[in-house]
Amino acid sequence: MQRFALLIATGGYVGYVPVAPGTAGSALGLAVLWLVRSTGSPVTEVTVAAAVAILGTWSAGMAERHFGRVDPGPVVVDEVLGMLVTLLWLPINALGACAGFLVFRLLDIVKPWPARRLEALPRGWGVMADDAMAAVYGYLIMRGLVVLAPEWFT
């Protein structure tokens, strides 16, 4: 079970890349989004995001125990969730996907209120909740960009 949890938490071991694992995890999130969008089902999109949130919380908690520290660097399932939420149901093109990627990465680094406070939640909850909050802000920004400049982002 531990091995399976680490597989999920590290995004199929993407989190072990030596430089910028969070950025690599976000790129994985874009790839997952592209696969999910290829089904053409909005229900599948929200179902996958919910599954990533649930499995991510469980696996991140297991990974914290494995690595012996809070929010270990190799855990990138939170970034996968962040990308899925940032772009959830938005009708974006490639430029919109890139913009969403940059917006989420910036917000994940800056951690606007209350994201930083959410990091203090126990077990895997803190790992996932801060990125989920950053992703909600990212979604709102991307929603605004899509409305204000649809010719660019859709």
Phi, psi and omega in degrees: 000322179300317180297318178296318179298317179293325177300315179290309185301324182267009178062050182068032179075008175300329181295349179272001177301142189288337182237129175053060180298328178295321177293320177296320177295322177294321176297321175299320177301320176296319178297318178297317178301316180299316178297316181294317179296333180294344177283339181074014184247113175298330178294318178298321181300312181287329178293317178295318178299318179295319179296319178296320179297315183290307180295325179295319179297313179298310185290326178294322176297317177296320181293323177300317178294319181297313183277347178073025177206163181280137178046063181295147182307318182293347180282113182236004179299332177294325176290324176299311177300318181303318179290320180298319181285319181303323185249012183308121174061006179281135181278080187256156171257192182298320178295321177297321178295317178295318178297316178299320177301310182294318179299312180296316181301317179298313181293326178293326179283314183288324180055070179295156181305138001262020184305314182298323178292326182292337177302334184283353178299150185286160175053219183285348181300315181294321179301314185278322189293321181295320178288325177297320178293316176300323180291325176297315175298318178299319178299314181298319177296314180294321176302316178297317179296320180295322180287317184284328184221063182298331179295339179268317194254352181241000000 
